[in-house]
């Protein structure tokens, strides 16, 4: 099964790296999208850290390999790196993506919860592709601020492909593509309660609230992923 191409990272790092480390997450939907998008697949496979984000990937590991792993979501990554930076006396983070209002709310929350961390932000145009000039402006804003950690929130696969394309021009220690986490942390979108997260059904309340946006993820990608895992087990 193609899933075996992806070398998953099973534990959160306990320190910041000396050289750039790109962290991404893999879930059943991103796996299915990557099968049709070669650039996205390469971006995921080339990740320095690739975390299992989704109960489907956790189940697949157990079903195919008999190996129990735990889900590590983009939300987990975000808080982990903030706490790691705070434990070292602070530092700088940069948020690339989302609206200016969302970014303002993120900065306000950070000031309260992580006062030793400085946050830079940039809201890129909401469009499928960026012009060369727009891309230069984004990179210039990041470089001028000089962050230790760059969080990218443009939704998948756009964010992962942007990082892969620009990683040679990023002078940071860690880059995390974390999509919807920007809205969760800002409070503009409410994350499902711990009850649903513990049940492994975090996706369900989100699907009920946003069926038009999430129908493909839950009604097409998830069954396709399950079918492929079972086929791999049998064949």
C-alpha positions as CSV (number, residue, x, y, z in Angstrom):
1,X,0.0,0.0,0.0
2,X,1.2,3.5,-0.8
3,X,0.6,4.5,2.8
4,X,3.8,2.6,3.6
5,X,5.8,5.2,1.6
6,X,5.1,7.7,4.4
7,X,7.5,7.5,7.3
8,X,5.5,8.7,10.3
9,X,6.9,10.6,13.2
10,X,5.5,9.0,16.4
11,X,6.8,11.4,19.1
12,X,6.9,15.1,19.5
13,X,10.4,16.6,19.4
14,X,11.9,17.6,22.8
15,X,14.1,20.4,21.4
16,X,14.3,22.8,18.5
17,X,16.6,21.6,15.7
18,X,19.8,23.4,14.6
19,X,18.7,23.3,10.9
20,X,15.4,23.8,9.2
21,X,12.8,21.1,10.0
22,X,9.6,20.9,8.1
23,X,6.7,19.4,10.0
24,X,3.5,18.2,8.3
25,X,0.6,15.9,9.2
26,X,-1.1,13.0,7.4
27,X,-4.7,12.0,7.6
28,X,-6.9,9.8,5.4
29,X,-8.1,12.8,3.3
30,X,-4.6,14.2,2.7
31,X,-3.5,10.7,1.8
32,X,-6.2,10.4,-0.8
33,X,-5.6,13.9,-2.2
34,X,-1.9,13.1,-2.5
35,X,-2.6,10.1,-4.6
36,X,-3.9,12.4,-7.3
37,X,-1.5,15.3,-6.7
38,X,2.2,14.4,-7.2
39,X,3.6,17.7,-5.8
40,X,1.5,17.3,-2.6
41,X,2.6,13.7,-2.2
42,X,6.3,14.6,-2.6
43,X,5.9,17.5,-0.1
44,X,4.5,15.0,2.5
45,X,7.1,12.3,1.8
46,X,9.9,14.8,2.0
47,X,8.8,16.1,5.4
48,X,11.4,16.0,8.1
49,X,8.6,15.2,10.5
50,X,5.2,13.7,9.4
51,X,2.7,13.2,12.2
52,X,-0.3,10.9,12.2
53,X,-3.2,13.3,12.4
54,X,-6.4,11.3,12.3
55,X,-7.9,8.1,13.8
56,X,-7.9,6.6,10.4
57,X,-4.1,6.6,10.2
58,X,-3.9,5.3,13.8
59,X,-6.2,2.5,12.9
60,X,-4.3,1.7,9.7
61,X,-1.1,1.3,11.6
62,X,-2.7,-1.1,14.0
63,X,-4.5,-3.0,11.3
64,X,-1.6,-3.3,8.9
65,X,1.4,-3.5,11.2
66,X,0.0,-4.4,14.6
67,X,1.6,-1.2,15.8
68,X,-0.3,1.1,18.2
69,X,0.4,4.8,17.7
70,X,-1.3,7.9,18.9
71,X,-2.8,10.7,17.0
72,X,-0.8,13.9,16.9
73,X,-2.8,16.7,15.4
74,X,-1.9,20.1,14.0
75,X,-3.4,21.6,17.2
76,X,-1.1,19.4,19.3
77,X,1.9,20.5,17.2
78,X,1.1,24.2,17.6
79,X,0.8,24.1,21.4
80,X,3.8,21.8,21.7
81,X,6.1,24.2,19.9
82,X,4.8,27.2,21.7
83,X,5.4,25.5,25.1
84,X,8.8,24.4,23.9
85,X,9.8,27.9,22.9
86,X,8.3,29.3,26.2
87,X,10.3,26.8,28.2
88,X,13.5,28.1,26.7
89,X,12.8,31.7,27.8
90,X,10.8,32.7,24.7
91,X,11.5,33.5,21.1
92,X,9.7,34.4,17.9
93,X,6.9,32.8,15.9
94,X,5.4,33.9,12.6
95,X,1.8,33.1,11.4
96,X,1.4,33.1,7.6
97,X,-2.2,32.8,6.4
98,X,-5.8,33.6,7.4
99,X,-7.4,37.0,7.6
100,X,-6.0,40.0,9.4
101,X,-8.7,39.7,12.0
102,X,-7.9,36.1,12.7
103,X,-4.2,37.0,13.0
104,X,-5.0,39.8,15.4
105,X,-6.9,37.5,17.6
106,X,-4.0,35.0,17.6
107,X,-1.6,37.7,18.7
108,X,-3.9,38.9,21.5
109,X,-4.2,35.3,22.8
110,X,-0.5,34.7,22.6
111,X,0.2,37.8,24.7
112,X,-1.9,36.4,27.5
113,X,-0.8,32.7,27.3
114,X,2.8,33.0,26.1
115,X,4.0,36.4,27.1
116,X,7.7,35.7,26.4
117,X,6.9,34.8,22.7
118,X,6.8,37.5,20.1
119,X,4.5,36.9,17.1
120,X,4.7,38.3,13.6
121,X,1.9,37.9,11.1
122,X,1.1,38.2,7.4
123,X,-2.2,37.7,5.6
124,X,-1.6,36.6,2.0
125,X,-4.1,37.1,-0.7
126,X,-7.0,34.5,-0.7
127,X,-6.3,32.9,-4.1
128,X,-5.2,29.5,-5.5
129,X,-1.8,30.7,-6.6
130,X,0.5,33.5,-5.7
131,X,2.3,35.7,-8.2
132,X,6.1,36.0,-7.9
133,X,5.8,39.5,-6.4
134,X,3.3,38.3,-3.8
135,X,5.6,35.4,-2.9
136,X,8.5,37.8,-2.5
137,X,6.5,40.0,-0.2
138,X,5.5,37.0,1.9
139,X,9.2,35.8,2.2
140,X,10.4,39.4,2.9
141,X,7.9,39.7,5.8
142,X,9.1,36.5,7.3
143,X,12.8,37.3,6.9
144,X,12.4,40.8,8.3
145,X,10.7,39.4,11.5
146,X,13.3,36.6,11.9
147,X,11.1,33.9,13.6
148,X,12.3,30.7,15.2
149,X,9.1,28.9,14.1
150,X,6.9,29.5,11.1
151,X,3.3,28.4,11.2
152,X,1.6,28.2,7.8
153,X,-2.2,28.1,7.6
154,X,-3.5,28.1,4.0
155,X,-5.3,24.8,4.0
156,X,-4.0,21.6,2.5
157,X,-2.5,20.9,-0.1
158,X,-1.7,24.6,-0.8
159,X,0.2,25.1,2.4
160,X,2.4,22.0,2.2
161,X,3.3,22.7,-1.4
162,X,4.1,26.4,-0.7
163,X,6.5,25.3,2.1
164,X,8.1,22.7,-0.2
165,X,8.6,25.2,-2.9
166,X,10.1,27.8,-0.6
167,X,11.9,25.9,2.0
168,X,15.4,26.8,0.6
169,X,14.5,30.4,1.2
170,X,13.3,30.0,4.8
171,X,15.8,30.9,7.5
172,X,13.8,29.4,10.4
173,X,14.2,26.4,12.7
174,X,10.8,24.8,12.2
175,X,8.0,25.2,9.7
176,X,4.6,23.7,10.6
177,X,1.6,23.5,8.1
178,X,-1.4,23.5,10.5
179,X,-4.4,24.8,8.4
180,X,-7.5,25.2,10.5
181,X,-5.5,25.6,13.8
182,X,-5.3,29.3,13.0
183,X,-9.1,29.6,13.3
184,X,-9.2,27.3,16.4
185,X,-6.6,29.2,18.3
186,X,-8.1,32.6,17.3
187,X,-11.5,31.4,18.4
188,X,-13.2,32.2,15.0
189,X,-14.0,28.5,14.7
190,X,-14.8,26.5,17.7
191,X,-12.8,23.2,18.0
192,X,-14.9,20.2,18.9
193,X,-14.9,19.4,22.7
194,X,-12.6,17.0,24.3
195,X,-15.4,14.5,24.5
196,X,-15.5,14.1,20.8
197,X,-11.7,14.2,20.5
198,X,-11.3,11.3,23.1
199,X,-13.9,9.3,21.2
200,X,-11.8,9.7,18.0
201,X,-14.8,11.5,16.4
202,X,-13.4,15.1,16.3
203,X,-14.4,15.1,12.6
204,X,-18.1,14.5,13.3
205,X,-19.2,17.9,14.9
206,X,-17.1,19.7,12.3
207,X,-18.9,17.8,9.5
208,X,-22.3,18.6,10.9
209,X,-21.5,22.3,11.1
210,X,-19.8,22.5,7.7
211,X,-21.2,19.7,5.5
212,X,-20.6,21.6,2.2
213,X,-16.9,22.1,2.9
214,X,-16.2,18.8,4.5
215,X,-18.4,16.3,2.6
216,X,-15.7,15.2,0.3
217,X,-13.3,14.6,3.1
218,X,-15.7,12.5,5.1
219,X,-18.0,10.8,2.5
220,X,-15.4,10.1,-0.2
221,X,-11.9,10.1,1.2
222,X,-12.6,8.2,4.4
223,X,-14.3,5.3,2.7
224,X,-11.6,5.2,0.0
225,X,-8.9,5.1,2.6
226,X,-10.6,2.3,4.5
227,X,-11.0,0.3,1.3
228,X,-7.4,0.7,0.4
229,X,-6.2,-0.4,3.9
230,X,-8.4,-3.5,3.9
231,X,-7.3,-4.3,0.3
232,X,-3.7,-4.0,1.3
233,X,-4.3,-6.3,4.3
234,X,-5.9,-8.9,2.2
235,X,-3.6,-8.7,-0.8
